[in-house]
């Protein structure tokens, strides 16, 4: 009983060790090749939407790692596009976006920023009417 049992356990251990080495090697290769994880190509900076309640005009910022066509919009809570705020080509770096909420109906929306391969959104509430 001892020989075949010990050989079986050693075989499982070798197989497990081999799989671990393959997974670690693959992750190192993907990191080296620059694949596997997308960088944060767009994000709000600094975040003016911390309180989520928007009254009147406010300025947010988009920072891009490379030039990209950007679309900023308001979407309803189901994710359907309601209003396009801006749609244009942005340069690399930090770009301010001024948003005048008085042009839109009060309510809850997703403030959404889109590029060809990225999406960033935050839930906001517009409240301009008393």
N, C-alpha and C positions, 0 to 999 in steps of 0.2 A: 504494500500500500504506500509506503513512504516514497519510493522512486517516482512513480507516475504522478502522484499527488504533488510532489515538490516540483517536478518538471512542468506540470500544468500551471501552478502558481507562478513559476518563473516565466513561463511563456506569456501569461496575461500581463505580468509586470513589464516585460520587454515590449510587448505590443502597446501598452499604455504609455510607456516612456517614449517610444517611437512616435506615437500620435502627438504627444506634447511637444516634442522637438519639431515636428512638421508644422504645427500650428504656430509656435513661436517664430520659426523661420519664415513662415508666410507673412506674419504680421510685420516682422522687421523688413522684409522685402517690400511690402505695400507701403510702409512708411518711407522707406528709401526712395521708392518710385514716385512718391507724392500722391498716392491714391488711397482709397479706402475711406478717408474722412474729408469732407468738404470744409474749407476754411470759412470763417465768418465773413463773407464777402460784403454783406450789408448789415447794418444795425443802427439803432437809434443812439445818438451820442450828442450831448448828454440827454437823458430821458426826461422830456418836459411833461410826459404823460403819467407821471407817478400817481397823481390823484385821480386820474381818469375822467374828471369833470372838466369839460372845455366850455368856456364862456368867452365869446369874441375871438380876437386874433391870438395866435400863439405861434411860436417858432420851434420847429424840431430840426434835427440834423440827421443827415445820412452820411455814412462814411463808406467809401468803396475802395477795395483793394486794386481795382482796375476799372477803366472806363466801361460804362454799361448803359443800355437803355433802361430807364426806370419809369415805372408807373405807380403813382400814389393815388389811392382811392379810398372811398368809404364803402363798406359792404354791410348789408343787413346781417342780423344774427344767424341767418341760415348760410351766410357766405356769398350771397348773390351781390354782384356789383351794383351799387346805387348811383354813386357820383365819382367822376374822375377829377381829382384835384390837380394833378400835373402828370404829363407824360412827355418825356424828352430824354435825350442823351446827356448823361452826367459824366463829369471828369473824375479821375482818380482823386481820392482824398475826401475831405470834409466839405459838405455842401449844406447850407441852411435851406429850409423849406418853410415859408410863411403860409399859414393856413388860417383863413377867415371863416370861422364856423357860422357866422350870421347869414351866410348865403344858403344854408342847408336847414332842413327840418330838424327840430329838436328830436332827440331819441337816442337809443343805444346803437352803436355801430362798431365794426371792426375797422380801425385805421390801418390800412394795408399798404405795404411797399412790395412791389414785384420787380424782378428782373427775369431774364430768360431761364435762370436756373436757381433762383432763390426767392423765398417769400418770408416776410416778417409782418406780423400783425399784432395789434394791441386793442383790447376792448375799451371803448371810450363812450362817454355820454355827453351829447351836446345839449346845452341848456341856455338858450338866449332869450326866450320869452319868459316873462315874469309869471 
